[in-house]
Amino acid sequence: MSKNRLEALSDGIYAVALTLLALDLKLAALPEASNASLGAELENLLPKALIWLLAFWVTALFWLAQSRTLRQYDELDKPAMMIELTQLALITLLPFTCSLMAEHGDLGTAALVYSLHLTLLAVLSWLRIARLLRTPALRSADGFDEPAARLQLQRAVVVVLCALVTVALAWWLPAWNMLAMLGIVLHRRASATPGAARA
């Protein structure tokens, strides 16, 4: 499969997965047609909306990381293709694990399943960029940017670490454990500040 075909497949899978994430955002039937009833139902929907927002943001970050990395590849060998297809398979499961969190996020098992899912995605993102840095034959002559690739590797490590923290917290702080993913934002802000060290 060519890199272009993989990118087209990837864009389609991410688009569908991102759209399906919103399916859990449904209002229950109102007991009576009133602003008070609607307000109460919207308030009940808030936890699901927060999970959707976090899941959308994390999924979009995985898509952006994949897009940036694929631009730097000249061609994908069999191991690189397996990394990409495995990650895409895991992306198709995101609507399920997000729905699990939305319905049962207060249970440790649901939080653990979602956290492990994110951890696998993060490890595959790290493997993708680490392999590109270790294998010069895969690099694009005009698209490879080593400083940018090293920054991507650093960011991938941060995502893996944040995902591992969510796993560690799943039993003790189910639902809240996902806030550990906000470490990604804190790292990006710190690395974007003037004078911050860039890898």
Backbone as CSV, one residue per row, in Angstrom:
resi,resn,N_x,N_y,N_z,CA_x,CA_y,CA_z,C_x,C_y,C_z
1,MET,0.849,-1.177,0.000,0.000,0.000,0.000,0.896,1.242,0.000
2,SER,0.576,2.185,-0.844,1.382,3.397,-0.925,1.082,4.307,0.271
3,LYS,2.005,5.229,0.511,1.829,6.189,1.609,0.566,7.019,1.392
4,ASN,0.300,7.413,0.147,-0.887,8.222,-0.150,-2.180,7.475,0.156
5,ARG,-2.205,6.175,-0.173,-3.411,5.391,0.104,-3.599,5.226,1.605
6,LEU,-2.503,5.040,2.330,-2.594,4.923,3.786,-3.114,6.227,4.384
7,GLU,-2.629,7.366,3.895,-3.096,8.658,4.394,-4.588,8.845,4.131
8,ALA,-5.057,8.421,2.958,-6.485,8.537,2.643,-7.314,7.645,3.568
9,LEU,-6.845,6.409,3.766,-7.533,5.488,4.673,-7.557,6.064,6.093
10,SER,-6.430,6.568,6.519,-6.301,7.136,7.862,-7.242,8.314,8.053
11,ASP,-7.270,9.232,7.089,-8.155,10.402,7.207,-9.613,9.962,7.323
12,GLY,-9.990,8.958,6.550,-11.366,8.454,6.611,-11.690,7.835,7.958
13,ILE,-10.775,7.014,8.482,-11.009,6.357,9.770,-11.081,7.386,10.890
14,TYR,-10.159,8.335,10.889,-10.198,9.367,11.933,-11.471,10.199,11.836
15,ALA,-11.900,10.535,10.620,-13.118,11.340,10.457,-14.336,10.612,11.007
16,VAL,-14.452,9.328,10.706,-15.591,8.549,11.199,-15.518,8.410,12.723
17,ALA,-14.333,8.084,13.245,-14.187,7.912,14.694,-14.518,9.207,15.443
18,LEU,-14.032,10.341,14.935,-14.315,11.618,15.585,-15.809,11.938,15.568
19,THR,-16.468,11.576,14.483,-17.914,11.815,14.384,-18.683,10.903,15.337
20,LEU,-18.287,9.621,15.391,-18.992,8.672,16.246,-18.848,8.993,17.734
21,LEU,-17.799,9.711,18.088,-17.622,10.086,19.501,-18.808,10.887,20.026
22,ALA,-19.458,11.629,19.138,-20.554,12.501,19.567,-21.874,11.763,19.765
23,LEU,-21.940,10.485,19.382,-23.215,9.768,19.466,-23.718,9.583,20.886
24,ASP,-22.834,9.636,21.859,-23.276,9.495,23.249,-23.900,10.772,23.798
25,LEU,-23.810,11.838,23.050,-24.377,13.116,23.520,-25.845,13.186,23.130
26,LYS,-26.676,12.471,23.899,-28.120,12.448,23.642,-28.851,12.877,24.900
27,LEU,-29.859,13.695,24.712,-30.707,14.084,25.840,-31.747,13.007,26.087
28,ALA,-31.987,12.728,27.350,-33.080,11.819,27.702,-34.403,12.549,27.439
29,ALA,-35.462,11.779,27.336,-36.789,12.378,27.139,-37.108,13.279,28.332
30,LEU,-37.613,14.439,28.040,-37.949,15.398,29.102,-39.234,14.960,29.793
31,PRO,-39.252,14.967,31.142,-40.489,14.608,31.847,-41.615,15.609,31.559
32,GLU,-41.224,16.850,31.312,-42.191,17.886,30.927,-41.454,18.906,30.070
33,ALA,-42.163,19.532,29.169,-41.553,20.520,28.280,-41.415,21.845,29.021
34,SER,-40.274,22.000,29.709,-40.040,23.242,30.431,-38.551,23.549,30.419
35,ASN,-38.223,24.813,30.618,-36.828,25.208,30.675,-36.110,24.539,31.836
36,ALA,-36.801,24.337,32.938,-36.192,23.693,34.107,-35.818,22.241,33.797
37,SER,-36.731,21.519,33.143,-36.442,20.120,32.772,-35.291,20.052,31.784
38,LEU,-35.302,20.931,30.801,-34.229,20.948,29.815,-32.896,21.286,30.473
39,GLY,-32.912,22.274,31.370,-31.688,22.643,32.082,-31.134,21.483,32.899
40,ALA,-32.025,20.741,33.563,-31.595,19.595,34.374,-30.987,18.505,33.482
41,GLU,-31.610,18.256,32.338,-31.081,17.224,31.425,-29.748,17.652,30.813
42,LEU,-29.627,18.932,30.494,-28.337,19.421,29.982,-27.251,19.304,31.050
43,GLU,-27.612,19.566,32.283,-26.657,19.418,33.379,-26.240,17.955,33.541
44,ASN,-27.194,17.025,33.387,-26.882,15.593,33.466,-25.965,15.152,32.324
45,LEU,-26.047,15.870,31.209,-25.242,15.528,30.039,-23.807,16.038,30.150
46,LEU,-23.554,16.931,31.069,-22.239,17.563,31.191,-21.077,16.570,31.333
47,PRO,-21.155,15.537,32.189,-20.028,14.595,32.269,-19.717,13.922,30.935
48,LYS,-20.754,13.540,30.190,-20.544,12.924,28.878,-19.930,13.930,27.905
49,ALA,-20.357,15.184,27.998,-19.805,16.213,27.115,-18.325,16.443,27.398
50,LEU,-17.951,16.401,28.679,-16.531,16.562,29.020,-15.698,15.390,28.519
51,ILE,-16.231,14.178,28.615,-15.527,13.005,28.084,-15.405,13.120,26.567
52,TRP,-16.482,13.554,25.905,-16.416,13.749,24.453,-15.337,14.770,24.097
53,LEU,-15.296,15.879,24.809,-14.326,16.932,24.513,-12.892,16.417,24.672
54,LEU,-12.624,15.730,25.768,-11.283,15.189,26.001,-10.934,14.144,24.945
55,ALA,-11.894,13.258,24.636,-11.641,12.211,23.635,-11.408,12.812,22.252
56,PHE,-12.185,13.829,21.903,-12.004,14.481,20.603,-10.619,15.101,20.518
57,TRP,-10.227,15.801,21.565,-8.931,16.472,21.602,-7.787,15.464,21.501
58,VAL,-7.849,14.378,22.292,-6.787,13.369,22.269,-6.724,12.686,20.898
59,THR,-7.875,12.353,20.339,-7.917,11.709,19.017,-7.338,12.638,17.957
60,ALA,-7.694,13.907,18.016,-7.155,14.877,17.054,-5.636,14.983,17.185
61,LEU,-5.119,14.908,18.415,-3.660,14.939,18.605,-2.989,13.725,17.968
62,PHE,-3.609,12.552,18.102,-3.047,11.358,17.461,-3.055,11.513,15.939
63,TRP,-4.131,12.085,15.398,-4.204,12.285,13.949,-3.133,13.279,13.480
64,LEU,-2.983,14.373,14.222,-1.966,15.357,13.852,-0.558,14.762,13.912
65,ALA,-0.293,13.966,14.953,1.024,13.327,15.076,1.273,12.384,13.902
66,GLN,0.256,11.628,13.537,0.416,10.714,12.404,0.650,11.494,11.111
67,SER,-0.112,12.545,10.895,0.035,13.343,9.665,1.429,13.955,9.566
68,ARG,1.913,14.511,10.669,3.251,15.118,10.671,4.332,14.081,10.388
69,THR,4.186,12.916,10.977,5.202,11.881,10.791,5.165,11.319,9.377
70,LEU,3.979,11.057,8.861,3.894,10.484,7.509,4.476,11.418,6.459
71,ARG,4.389,12.723,6.682,4.992,13.673,5.739,6.510,13.499,5.667
72,GLN,7.098,12.981,6.742,8.550,12.845,6.797,9.037,11.500,6.253
73,TYR,8.118,10.580,6.013,8.474,9.286,5.431,8.603,9.405,3.922
74,ASP,9.576,8.697,3.354,9.644,8.555,1.908,8.734,7.401,1.502
75,GLU,8.891,6.287,2.205,8.044,5.128,1.980,7.916,4.371,3.292
76,LEU,6.898,3.552,3.374,6.688,2.758,4.573,7.053,1.310,4.280
77,ASP,7.911,0.748,5.116,8.217,-0.669,4.978,7.158,-1.463,5.738
78,LYS,7.305,-2.777,5.753,6.279,-3.622,6.368,6.089,-3.325,7.859
79,PRO,7.163,-3.204,8.666,6.934,-2.869,10.085,6.232,-1.519,10.275
80,ALA,6.606,-0.528,9.485,5.957,0.788,9.601,4.469,0.682,9.241
81,MET,4.179,-0.096,8.204,2.783,-0.284,7.793,1.993,-0.992,8.890
82,MET,2.612,-1.961,9.564,1.929,-2.672,10.642,1.643,-1.739,11.821
83,ILE,2.587,-0.851,12.117,2.358,0.130,13.188,1.151,0.995,12.836
84,GLU,1.120,1.483,11.589,0.021,2.364,11.167,-1.321,1.647,11.187
85,LEU,-1.362,0.431,10.647,-2.639,-0.294,10.586,-3.117,-0.705,11.980
86,THR,-2.182,-1.053,12.857,-2.564,-1.393,14.229,-3.135,-0.164,14.934
87,GLN,-2.489,0.977,14.728,-3.005,2.187,15.354,-4.385,2.547,14.795
88,LEU,-4.571,2.391,13.495,-5.883,2.684,12.914,-6.949,1.736,13.459
89,ALA,-6.588,0.470,13.660,-7.542,-0.476,14.258,-7.944,-0.006,15.651
90,LEU,-6.966,0.472,16.417,-7.274,0.971,17.766,-8.109,2.241,17.715
91,ILE,-7.883,3.073,16.711,-8.685,4.299,16.567,-10.155,3.941,16.336
92,THR,-10.416,2.877,15.571,-11.813,2.489,15.324,-12.518,2.073,16.614
93,LEU,-11.757,1.694,17.646,-12.350,1.299,18.929,-12.598,2.480,19.867
94,LEU,-12.081,3.655,19.531,-12.251,4.810,20.420,-13.714,5.130,20.735
95,PRO,-14.630,5.095,19.765,-16.020,5.373,20.135,-16.555,4.393,21.188
96,PHE,-16.129,3.122,21.119,-16.574,2.148,22.116,-16.007,2.464,23.498
97,THR,-14.689,2.681,23.573,-14.103,2.909,24.897,-14.543,4.251,25.483
98,CYS,-14.790,5.237,24.624,-15.317,6.519,25.114,-16.740,6.356,25.629
99,SER,-17.531,5.548,24.936,-18.893,5.275,25.384,-18.865,4.537,26.724
100,LEU,-17.919,3.624,26.866,-17.742,2.904,28.129,-17.451,3.894,29.263
101,MET,-16.565,4.841,28.992,-16.251,5.863,29.998,-17.459,6.758,30.280
102,ALA,-18.192,7.123,29.227,-19.336,8.014,29.408,-20.427,7.363,30.265
103,GLU,-20.613,6.061,30.079,-21.675,5.361,30.813,-21.225,4.845,32.171
104,HIS,-19.951,4.430,32.267,-19.482,3.758,33.486,-18.137,4.296,33.961
105,GLY,-17.859,5.565,33.701,-16.566,6.146,34.034,-16.238,6.158,35.510
106,ASP,-17.260,6.003,36.349,-17.013,5.972,37.786,-16.542,4.600,38.265
107,LEU,-16.493,3.627,37.341,-16.018,2.274,37.678,-14.570,2.115,37.246
108,GLY,-13.769,1.534,38.111,-12.347,1.355,37.828,-12.077,0.554,36.569
109,THR,-12.881,-0.465,36.299,-12.657,-1.295,35.113,-12.818,-0.485,33.832
110,ALA,-13.859,0.339,33.775,-14.081,1.176,32.583,-12.926,2.157,32.408
111,ALA,-12.511,2.790,33.500,-11.399,3.746,33.437,-10.115,3.043,33.006
112,LEU,-9.909,1.817,33.489,-8.708,1.064,33.129,-8.710,0.679,31.655
113,VAL,-9.846,0.221,31.146,-9.934,-0.157,29.727,-9.614,1.044,28.839
114,TYR,-10.232,2.185,29.141,-9.984,3.385,28.338,-8.527,3.836,28.453
115,SER,-7.982,3.784,29.659,-6.593,4.201,29.876,-5.611,3.290,29.142
116,LEU,-5.852,1.990,29.183,-4.983,1.049,28.459,-5.075,1.277,26.953
117,HIS,-6.276,1.582,26.490,-6.475,1.879,25.067,-5.632,3.089,24.657
118,LEU,-5.715,4.159,25.423,-4.916,5.355,25.121,-3.418,5.061,25.211
119,THR,-3.030,4.227,26.159,-1.618,3.886,26.310,-1.107,3.133,25.086
120,LEU,-1.878,2.190,24.584,-1.469,1.472,23.369,-1.328,2.427,22.190
121,LEU,-2.282,3.337,22.034,-2.197,4.335,20.959,-0.946,5.198,21.119
122,ALA,-0.661,5.603,22.344,0.507,6.450,22.600,1.812,5.716,22.313
123,VAL,1.887,4.452,22.707,3.098,3.666,22.453,3.316,3.498,20.948
124,LEU,2.247,3.262,20.203,2.381,3.134,18.747,2.833,4.449,18.111
125,SER,2.341,5.576,18.603,2.799,6.874,18.086,4.282,7.070,18.362
126,TRP,4.706,6.690,19.558,6.126,6.786,19.901,6.955,5.857,19.009
127,LEU,6.495,4.618,18.814,7.227,3.673,17.963,7.386,4.206,16.542
128,ARG,6.325,4.839,16.028,6.344,5.359,14.663,7.474,6.370,14.471
129,ILE,7.556,7.347,15.340,8.564,8.398,15.161,9.950,7.903,15.564
130,ALA,10.031,7.042,16.576,11.331,6.493,16.985,11.925,5.662,15.850
131,ARG,11.088,4.895,15.183,11.556,4.065,14.069,12.033,4.931,12.903
132,LEU,11.337,6.004,12.630,11.749,6.906,11.559,13.116,7.517,11.875
133,LEU,13.330,7.894,13.122,14.624,8.471,13.509,15.749,7.435,13.460
134,ARG,15.428,6.168,13.724,16.450,5.111,13.712,16.724,4.543,12.334
135,THR,15.822,4.781,11.362,15.927,4.139,10.052,15.997,5.196,8.956
136,PRO,17.203,5.690,8.649,17.342,6.753,7.643,16.791,6.380,6.262
137,ALA,16.780,5.106,5.919,16.297,4.701,4.596,14.817,5.021,4.396
138,LEU,14.064,5.200,5.476,12.628,5.489,5.366,12.336,6.975,5.206
139,ARG,13.329,7.814,5.449,13.110,9.256,5.483,12.956,9.862,4.089
140,SER,12.082,10.843,4.016,11.903,11.595,2.783,13.078,12.556,2.606
141,ALA,13.626,12.609,1.397,14.776,13.483,1.137,14.411,14.954,1.318
142,ASP,13.208,15.332,0.935,12.823,16.743,1.030,11.852,17.036,2.177
143,GLY,11.285,15.996,2.804,10.294,16.229,3.857,10.787,15.958,5.261
144,PHE,11.939,15.290,5.395,12.408,14.937,6.733,13.061,16.137,7.400
145,ASP,12.641,16.421,8.619,13.166,17.533,9.407,13.559,16.950,10.766
146,GLU,14.859,16.736,10.957,15.314,16.051,12.170,14.949,16.786,13.456
147,PRO,15.145,18.119,13.564,14.728,18.789,14.804,13.224,18.621,15.081
148,ALA,12.414,18.712,14.039,10.967,18.532,14.223,10.648,17.099,14.630
149,ALA,11.359,16.142,14.036,11.139,14.736,14.385,11.544,14.471,15.827
150,ARG,12.621,15.079,16.283,13.058,14.889,17.678,12.064,15.538,18.647
151,LEU,11.487,16.669,18.254,10.457,17.295,19.083,9.216,16.395,19.133
152,GLN,8.862,15.799,18.001,7.737,14.861,17.971,8.005,13.671,18.881
153,LEU,9.239,13.181,18.883,9.598,12.059,19.743,9.438,12.449,21.213
154,GLN,9.902,13.644,21.554,9.766,14.133,22.926,8.295,14.221,23.310
155,ARG,7.472,14.754,22.428,6.042,14.868,22.701,5.398,13.487,22.823
156,ALA,5.839,12.551,21.986,5.286,11.188,22.053,5.598,10.548,23.399
157,VAL,6.793,10.800,23.912,7.160,10.270,25.233,6.255,10.868,26.312
158,VAL,5.970,12.155,26.218,5.083,12.808,27.190,3.684,12.200,27.133
159,VAL,3.188,11.927,25.922,1.859,11.317,25.779,1.850,9.928,26.407
160,VAL,2.905,9.147,26.172,2.993,7.806,26.776,2.989,7.925,28.301
161,LEU,3.780,8.840,28.836,3.849,9.007,30.292,2.492,9.438,30.874
162,CYS,1.832,10.380,30.208,0.504,10.817,30.679,-0.488,9.655,30.638
163,ALA,-0.440,8.865,29.571,-1.343,7.712,29.451,-1.060,6.689,30.549
164,LEU,0.211,6.472,30.858,0.555,5.532,31.937,0.060,6.040,33.291
165,VAL,0.078,7.356,33.494,-0.465,7.912,34.736,-1.970,7.650,34.807
166,THR,-2.676,7.757,33.678,-4.118,7.463,33.694,-4.366,6.011,34.083
167,VAL,-3.490,5.098,33.613,-3.628,3.684,33.982,-3.426,3.526,35.491
168,ALA,-2.383,4.147,36.011,-2.076,4.035,37.440,-3.199,4.587,38.313
169,LEU,-3.884,5.619,37.839,-4.939,6.257,38.632,-6.324,5.648,38.415
170,ALA,-6.451,4.734,37.454,-7.771,4.222,37.065,-8.555,3.640,38.237
171,TRP,-7.917,2.900,39.115,-8.639,2.282,40.236,-8.917,3.259,41.363
172,TRP,-8.046,4.249,41.544,-8.192,5.162,42.667,-9.041,6.378,42.336
173,LEU,-8.953,6.837,41.097,-9.720,8.019,40.692,-10.409,7.777,39.351
174,PRO,-11.293,6.769,39.282,-11.949,6.546,37.995,-12.675,7.809,37.537
175,ALA,-12.742,8.007,36.266,-13.305,9.200,35.601,-12.340,10.376,35.691
176,TRP,-11.842,10.683,36.878,-10.917,11.800,37.035,-9.518,11.464,36.542
177,ASN,-9.213,10.179,36.435,-7.857,9.787,36.006,-7.509,10.354,34.632
178,MET,-8.518,10.595,33.788,-8.269,11.075,32.428,-7.702,12.495,32.414
179,LEU,-7.859,13.202,33.508,-7.306,14.556,33.569,-5.781,14.542,33.494
180,ALA,-5.175,13.388,33.729,-3.716,13.278,33.593,-3.274,13.564,32.164
181,MET,-4.177,13.390,31.197,-3.836,13.679,29.797,-3.606,15.177,29.581
182,LEU,-4.063,16.003,30.513,-3.826,17.442,30.389,-2.348,17.782,30.543
183,GLY,-1.560,16.822,31.028,-0.112,17.005,31.080,0.473,17.273,29.708
184,ILE,-0.201,16.798,28.678,0.240,17.050,27.295,0.201,18.551,27.016
185,VAL,-0.893,19.183,27.429,-1.036,20.627,27.214,0.030,21.386,27.996
186,LEU,0.231,20.992,29.243,1.228,21.668,30.072,2.622,21.537,29.469
187,HIS,2.936,20.360,28.939,4.244,20.168,28.308,4.375,21.037,27.064
188,ARG,3.344,21.081,26.244,3.394,21.896,25.021,3.556,23.369,25.354
189,ARG,2.862,23.813,26.389,2.988,25.232,26.782,4.383,25.522,27.290
190,ALA,4.938,24.588,28.075,6.281,24.784,28.623,7.327,24.776,27.512
191,SER,7.161,23.897,26.524,8.145,23.822,25.447,7.978,24.976,24.445
192,ALA,6.835,25.666,24.501,6.601,26.781,23.588,7.016,28.124,24.177
193,THR,7.310,28.153,25.482,7.672,29.420,26.100,9.057,29.849,25.662
194,PRO,9.304,31.149,25.553,10.621,31.618,25.141,11.691,31.119,26.103
195,GLY,12.782,30.660,25.564,13.895,30.180,26.372,13.764,28.740,26.780
196,ALA,12.618,28.076,26.465,12.475,26.669,26.827,13.390,25.847,25.943
197,ALA,13.946,24.815,26.502,14.841,23.944,25.743,14.052,23.145,24.736
198,ARG,14.552,23.103,23.511,13.915,22.316,22.463,14.814,21.157,22.132
199,ALA,14.179,19.982,22.035,14.964,18.786,21.720,15.193,18.711,20.228
